[in-house]
Amino acid sequence: MVQSPHGRRTKGIIASMNAVSELLEILDLEKIEENLFRGVSADQTWQRVFGGQVVAQALVAAQRTVPADRFCHSLHSYFLRGGDPSAPIVYDVDRIRDGGSFTTRRVVAIQHGRAIFLLSASFQLHEEGFDHQIEMPDVLGPDEIPHGDALKERILEHAPPAVKRYWQRPRPIEFRPIMLDHYLTENKLEPIQRIWVRCNDEIGDDPSLNAAVLAYLSDMTLLDTSLFAHGLSVFDERVQAASLDHSMWFHRPVRVSDWLLYAQDSPSSSGGRGLTRGSLYTREGRLVASVAQEGLIRPRKG
């Protein structure tokens, strides 16, 4: 039986909502002992655990040991080994410091008896103070660019198989790229990316949960930007690519169920590594977070 386009859209929306429920479920870590938490992977079909998942789960583990009135203002992390999506991940939290205004935590993610990821996070009581920010880039809004089936058709028509598989999967995060050339061509492009992102379902206003989901989505598309200048992408089989580190600064409250502009640029690549910076803005132009990541990008041998 042929399904109508309306039926396909409804099915796609339900799949996306289910993906959000699955994301929230894996972020609700199991406490197995004081300062020890266990998490599982949402998608076990990939060769490695998605880096954003490990960042988000490690942040949740740290949050569970911090007073509710303190919120993460920065995190810095290193990916040490590829994670096994078929095995649980244990998060061991070290309560480094509890000060009058700031709280510091260190989290080690462990699989098969070895550390695969290390995170340091700092939490702060809310304070009033100086306030400024750089302006949001002048771009088309999320409703003014191709999206939904129109976006998929435009990308999938000429995209390589790996890109097609990526875009056809139900995801908890919706993307609306302003620039599409890097999906459709192997031309060398300016290492800049502008993309609207949001959670595919409403998750409420809880600051800790919104920060965790923001950390999850912040690892998406970043590494790709450092390859634009070379006419390549992370989907290219000629490239060996992996995140090496990931840092975030949370400036202002955020709701990830609302549209956010993820403005990215890659100032440098050298020595088999590429550096990318990102800024996340609300539709009203309020800067809510900054991101920096260095990743491994090297030609695959053979």
C-alpha positions as CSV (number, residue, x, y, z in Angstrom):
1,M,0.0,0.0,0.0
2,V,1.3,3.5,-0.9
3,Q,1.5,5.8,2.1
4,S,0.4,9.4,1.6
5,P,2.9,12.3,2.1
6,H,0.9,13.4,5.1
7,G,1.2,9.9,6.5
8,R,5.0,9.9,6.0
9,R,5.2,13.3,7.8
10,T,3.2,12.1,10.7
11,K,5.3,8.9,11.0
12,G,8.4,11.1,10.9
13,I,7.2,13.4,13.6
14,I,6.3,10.4,15.9
15,A,9.8,8.8,15.2
16,S,11.4,12.1,16.2
17,M,9.4,12.4,19.4
18,N,10.4,8.8,20.2
19,A,14.0,9.7,19.6
20,V,13.6,12.6,22.1
21,S,12.1,10.3,24.7
22,E,15.0,7.9,24.2
23,L,17.5,10.7,24.7
24,L,15.8,11.8,27.9
25,E,15.8,8.2,29.1
26,I,19.6,7.7,28.5
27,L,20.3,11.0,30.3
28,D,18.4,9.8,33.4
29,L,21.5,7.9,34.7
30,E,21.2,5.0,37.2
31,K,22.9,5.6,40.5
32,I,24.8,2.5,41.5
33,E,26.8,3.9,44.5
34,E,27.7,7.3,46.0
35,N,29.4,9.3,43.2
36,L,29.0,6.4,40.7
37,F,26.4,6.4,37.9
38,R,25.7,4.1,35.0
39,G,24.4,5.0,31.5
40,V,23.6,3.2,28.3
41,S,23.7,4.3,24.6
42,A,20.7,5.3,22.7
43,D,21.9,4.0,19.3
44,Q,23.8,0.7,19.2
45,T,24.2,0.6,15.4
46,W,27.2,2.9,15.2
47,Q,30.8,1.7,15.6
48,R,31.4,4.2,18.4
49,V,29.4,6.0,21.0
50,F,28.4,9.5,19.9
51,G,30.6,12.0,21.6
52,G,27.8,14.3,22.5
53,Q,26.1,11.5,24.4
54,V,29.1,11.0,26.6
55,V,29.6,14.7,27.3
56,A,25.9,15.0,28.2
57,Q,25.8,11.9,30.4
58,A,29.0,13.0,32.2
59,L,27.5,16.4,32.8
60,V,24.4,14.8,34.3
61,A,26.5,12.7,36.6
62,A,28.3,15.8,37.8
63,Q,24.9,17.6,38.2
64,R,23.6,14.8,40.4
65,T,26.3,15.6,43.0
66,V,25.9,19.4,43.0
67,P,23.3,21.5,45.0
68,A,20.2,22.3,42.9
69,D,20.9,26.1,43.1
70,R,24.2,25.8,41.2
71,F,24.3,25.5,37.5
72,C,27.1,24.6,35.1
73,H,28.9,27.6,33.6
74,S,31.7,25.7,31.9
75,L,33.0,22.3,31.1
76,H,36.2,21.0,29.5
77,S,36.6,17.4,28.3
78,Y,38.8,14.9,26.5
79,F,37.8,11.9,24.5
80,L,40.4,9.2,25.4
81,R,39.1,6.1,23.6
82,G,36.2,5.3,21.4
83,G,33.2,4.1,23.4
84,D,31.5,0.8,22.8
85,P,27.7,1.4,22.2
86,S,26.8,-2.1,23.2
87,A,28.2,-1.8,26.7
88,P,27.1,0.4,29.7
89,I,29.3,3.3,30.7
90,V,30.2,4.0,34.3
91,Y,30.6,7.6,35.4
92,D,32.9,8.1,38.4
93,V,32.4,11.6,39.9
94,D,35.2,13.2,42.0
95,R,34.0,16.0,44.2
96,I,37.0,18.3,43.8
97,R,35.7,21.4,45.6
98,D,32.6,22.9,47.1
99,G,33.2,26.7,47.6
100,G,31.1,29.6,48.6
101,S,30.1,30.5,45.0
102,F,31.7,27.8,42.8
103,T,31.6,24.0,42.8
104,T,34.0,21.9,40.8
105,R,33.6,18.3,39.7
106,R,35.7,15.8,37.7
107,V,34.1,12.9,35.9
108,V,35.8,9.8,34.4
109,A,33.7,7.7,32.0
110,I,34.8,4.0,32.2
111,Q,34.1,1.0,29.9
112,H,35.7,-2.4,30.0
113,G,37.9,-1.3,32.9
114,R,39.4,1.6,31.0
115,A,38.8,5.4,31.0
116,I,37.3,6.5,27.7
117,F,36.4,10.1,28.6
118,L,37.4,12.8,31.1
119,L,35.3,15.8,32.0
120,S,35.9,18.8,34.4
121,A,32.9,21.0,35.1
122,S,32.4,24.1,37.2
123,F,29.1,25.2,38.7
124,Q,28.1,28.6,40.1
125,L,25.4,30.2,42.2
126,H,23.5,32.8,40.2
127,E,25.0,36.2,40.3
128,E,24.2,39.6,38.7
129,G,27.1,41.4,37.0
130,F,28.5,43.0,33.9
131,D,26.7,41.9,30.8
132,H,27.7,42.1,27.1
133,Q,27.9,39.8,24.1
134,I,28.9,39.7,20.4
135,E,26.1,40.2,17.9
136,M,24.4,37.2,16.2
137,P,25.2,36.9,12.5
138,D,22.5,38.3,10.1
139,V,21.0,35.1,8.6
140,L,17.7,33.8,7.4
141,G,15.4,32.5,10.1
142,P,14.5,28.8,10.5
143,D,11.2,29.2,8.7
144,E,12.7,31.0,5.7
145,I,15.0,28.1,4.6
146,P,14.2,24.6,3.2
147,H,13.2,22.2,5.9
148,G,11.3,18.9,6.4
149,D,10.8,16.8,3.3
150,A,12.0,19.7,1.1
151,L,15.3,19.8,2.9
152,K,15.8,16.1,2.8
153,E,14.9,15.9,-0.9
154,R,17.4,18.6,-1.8
155,I,20.2,17.0,0.2
156,L,19.4,13.4,-0.7
157,E,19.1,13.8,-4.4
158,H,22.8,14.1,-5.0
159,A,24.3,13.2,-1.6
160,P,26.6,10.2,-1.2
161,P,25.2,7.1,0.6
162,A,26.7,8.0,4.0
163,V,25.0,11.4,4.0
164,K,21.7,9.9,2.9
165,R,21.8,7.3,5.8
166,Y,22.5,10.1,8.3
167,W,19.6,12.3,7.1
168,Q,17.1,9.5,6.9
169,R,17.5,8.4,10.6
170,P,15.1,9.7,13.2
171,R,17.0,12.1,15.5
172,P,16.1,13.9,18.8
173,I,17.6,17.1,17.3
174,E,16.2,18.9,14.2
175,F,18.7,20.6,11.9
176,R,17.9,23.3,9.4
177,P,21.2,24.2,7.7
178,I,21.4,27.6,6.1
179,M,24.3,26.4,3.9
180,L,23.9,23.2,1.9
181,D,26.9,23.3,-0.5
182,H,29.1,21.0,1.7
183,Y,26.5,18.3,1.4
184,L,26.3,18.5,-2.3
185,T,29.8,19.3,-3.6
186,E,33.4,18.4,-3.1
187,N,34.5,22.0,-3.8
188,K,36.7,23.7,-1.2
189,L,34.6,26.0,0.8
190,E,35.0,28.7,3.5
191,P,35.2,26.9,6.9
192,I,32.0,28.5,8.2
193,Q,28.7,26.9,9.0
194,R,25.3,28.4,10.1
195,I,22.7,26.0,11.2
196,W,19.4,26.2,13.2
197,V,18.9,23.5,15.8
198,R,16.3,22.5,18.3
199,C,15.1,19.5,20.3
200,N,12.4,17.7,18.3
201,D,9.9,17.8,21.3
202,E,9.2,19.9,24.3
203,I,11.3,19.1,27.3
204,G,10.3,21.9,29.7
205,D,12.3,24.6,31.5
206,D,14.5,22.6,33.9
207,P,17.9,24.4,33.5
208,S,20.0,21.3,34.2
209,L,18.2,19.1,31.7
210,N,18.4,21.9,29.0
211,A,22.1,22.3,29.7
212,A,22.6,18.5,29.3
213,V,20.7,18.4,26.0
214,L,22.5,21.5,24.8
215,A,25.8,19.7,25.5
216,Y,24.5,16.7,23.6
217,L,23.7,18.7,20.4
218,S,26.8,20.9,20.6
219,D,29.0,18.0,19.4
220,M,26.9,17.7,16.2
221,T,28.3,19.2,12.9
222,L,31.3,20.8,14.6
223,L,34.1,18.6,13.3
224,D,32.6,18.8,9.8
225,T,33.2,22.5,9.7
226,S,37.0,22.1,9.9
227,L,36.9,19.9,6.8
228,F,35.0,22.4,4.5
229,A,38.3,24.2,3.5
230,H,39.5,20.8,2.1
231,G,36.4,19.8,0.2
232,L,35.8,16.9,2.5
233,S,33.3,15.9,5.2
234,V,33.3,13.5,8.2
235,F,31.2,11.1,6.0
236,D,34.1,10.8,3.5
237,E,35.7,7.4,3.6
238,R,39.0,9.0,2.7
239,V,39.1,10.8,6.1
240,Q,39.8,9.5,9.6
241,A,37.9,11.8,11.9
242,A,37.2,11.8,15.7
243,S,36.6,14.4,18.4
244,L,39.7,14.9,20.7
245,D,38.4,17.4,23.2
246,H,35.3,19.5,23.8
247,S,34.7,22.7,25.8
248,M,31.6,24.7,26.5
249,W,30.7,27.9,28.3
250,F,27.0,28.4,29.4
251,H,26.4,32.1,29.4
252,R,22.6,32.5,29.8
253,P,19.5,30.3,30.4
254,V,18.4,28.3,27.4
255,R,15.4,26.3,26.2
256,V,16.6,23.8,23.6
257,S,13.0,23.1,22.5
258,D,13.2,26.6,20.9
259,W,15.2,27.4,17.8
260,L,18.9,28.1,18.3
261,L,21.4,29.4,15.7
262,Y,24.6,27.4,15.8
263,A,27.2,29.7,14.2
264,Q,30.5,27.8,13.6
265,D,33.9,28.6,12.2
266,S,37.2,26.8,11.9
267,P,40.2,29.1,12.3
268,S,42.9,26.5,11.7
269,S,43.8,22.9,10.8
270,S,47.3,21.5,11.1
271,G,49.1,18.4,12.4
272,G,46.2,16.1,11.6
273,R,43.9,18.2,13.8
274,G,41.2,20.8,13.1
275,L,39.9,23.4,15.5
276,T,36.3,24.6,15.4
277,R,34.5,27.3,17.4
278,G,30.7,27.6,17.9
279,S,28.3,30.2,19.2
280,L,24.7,29.4,20.1
281,Y,22.1,32.1,19.9
282,T,18.3,32.3,20.5
283,R,16.1,33.5,17.7
284,E,16.1,36.9,19.4
285,G,19.9,37.1,19.2
286,R,20.8,36.3,22.8
287,L,24.1,34.4,23.1
288,V,23.5,31.4,25.4
289,A,26.6,29.3,25.0
290,S,30.0,29.1,23.3
291,V,31.8,25.9,22.2
292,A,35.3,25.0,21.1
293,Q,36.5,21.6,19.8
294,E,39.6,20.1,18.3
295,G,39.2,17.0,16.3
296,L,41.4,14.4,14.6
297,I,41.2,15.0,10.8
298,R,43.7,13.0,8.8
299,P,43.8,11.3,5.4
300,R,43.0,7.6,5.9
301,K,46.0,5.4,5.1
302,G,45.6,3.2,2.1
